[in-house]
Amino acid sequence: MKEVLKALCNEIGPSGFEQDVQRLILKTVRPYVDQVIVDALGNLIVKKAGNSDGYPSLLIAAHADEIGFIVKKIEENGLIRFEEIGGFDDRMLLSEAVWIKAKSGRVRGVIGTLATHYVKWDDPQRVTNHRDLYIDVGARSKKEVEALGVKVGQPISYGTGLHVLGNDSTRRLTGKSLDDRSSCAVLIELLQDLGHSNAKHGDLYAAFTVQEEVGLRGASVVAAAVRPDFALAVDTTPASDTGESLMGGTRLLGDGPCIKVMDKSVISHPLVVNQFKRLAQKYKIPHQIEIFMGIGTDAGALHVTGSGISSGVLSIPSRFTHTPHETVDLDDMTNTLKLLTHFMLSLNELKGKNFLDT
């Protein structure tokens, strides 16, 4: 799973520019699925046909996009102005490396900042707005930037790849776009495992969605296309275990996937929540209960599609979310896969049940 994740995180794919990520995912999962759809927005939806008549169908969504930037203007002196795509804290931007997806290939850049030697003449409390920042790609003029293949409208991502934090014994990985490429890697592994299994299950739709970071846009059309009986989102959630005053210690890195009860976008269906809890206890899978109003996930769009879909969320805890150095625990990813698998294979237990049966 780590090697797949490394390849995914290496791709440049901010919201609206997920093509390379989707191509890689499709290439990886094509041998294990029965149907492939790429819809008008760019969502990649693959179907693993069920092998048991009457079993409920399941849609699992993980978003392929990441927060990123876009080239907005090239100055005459060769510096590049940019706009943000997704949710940022501008304090994180200074001196960070970036990749620009240029016509001629990747172009390395760095977001500029004042040298420390100037700080005594500056306001140390000032947070520089991203519109006042620039990217330096080593060019001396606009003409040199254009010669590199860089043009207005091209996507940009942070320049960090995936790395082990500490060493292999920590089981922790750090880098850009772990939100939500870590969940994409879990979903890919699930499809691969099913390809080698004879376990009974209904139709499974795996949706690698686009534009989640700018308002759950891809997920808003996915469920209508496949009309599943149940839907899940798999995403990361900010860990709260590092001791800052804002942290509540309720989502711990390494303590297992979080079974979401509520966030700002969804109140998970009790059938789904209770089934996750029961399975986690039955199979002794470490897990946590999540109530966090600071985020939303694709489930926020999925559950209100059509006449409504019984939906829930599994969250992978992550430190330093929406920064170039997001950090997840590989064991949390593995346990997320286990819980997803058991849920899918036990879905027939929920057949015919509704909200009043909880």
FENZIPE-V488653 format. One record per helix or strand of 2 or more residues. SS is the DSSP state (alpha for helix, beta for strand). FROM is the first residue (numbers start at 1). LEN is the number of residues. Records with the same first field share a line. If there is no record, write none. Layout:
SS=FROM-LEN, FROM-LEN
This chain:
alpha=2-9, 19-14, 90-3, 116-6, 130-3, 142-6, 168-3, 178-18, 212-3, 219-8, 270-13, 299-4, 330-16, 347-4, 355-3
beta=35-4, 44-5, 58-6, 68-7, 80-6, 97-6, 105-7, 135-2, 155-4, 163-2, 172-4, 204-6, 230-9, 257-6, 287-5, 310-10, 326-4
